[in-house]
Amino acid sequence: MNKTLIASELVKLAKELVADVSLFDEANADEMAEKVKSELGKVAPVVFVRKSSLGGSAHLTLMLTISIDPKEKWSNGILENSRYCRMSISRDGEIKHFSGHGMGNFRKSHVSDIDVAIRKISEFVRKASSSQAV
C-alpha cells in the first residue's frame, strides 16, 4: 500500500478525532469561564474571561485577557501599557494567542480537556512572570 495514502488517511482520522472534542458547550460555558478565571487568577493578578458566540453556538469561544502586572502598575491605567496577552480557547480545544505585549509568544495548540488548557496557559504565564519586566 502507498505510504502517502496511509499518511493522508491517518491525518484525516486525527482531524476527525480532534473535531469531536468539545471542552464546553452553551450549557456549561459560564461555569468553564469561571473555572478558567479562578485558576489563572492564582498565577496572574489580572484575568478577564468572557464567552463569545460570534457565528453561533457551534463557534463558542472563551476569550481571555491576562496581565502579569497589577492594575496599579499600568502606565496611565491602560492595560496595553502592561505585560499582557489576549487568548482564546475554542470549544474544539484550540488555544490561540492573538495579541499582547511583553509576555512572549504562546504557540497555538490543541487540547482535549479544559484542565489541560488551564495548565498550559498557567505555565506560559509563570514563565512570562519570571522574565524581566519590559
Buried (B, 14 or more C-beta within 10 A) or exposed (E): EEEEEEEEEEEEEEEEEBEEBEBBEEEEBBEBBEBBBEBBEEBBBBBBBEBEEEEEEEEBBBBBBBBBBEEEBBEEEEBEBBBBBBBBBBBBBBBBBEEBEBBEEBEEBEBBEBEBBBEBBBEBBEEBBEEEEE
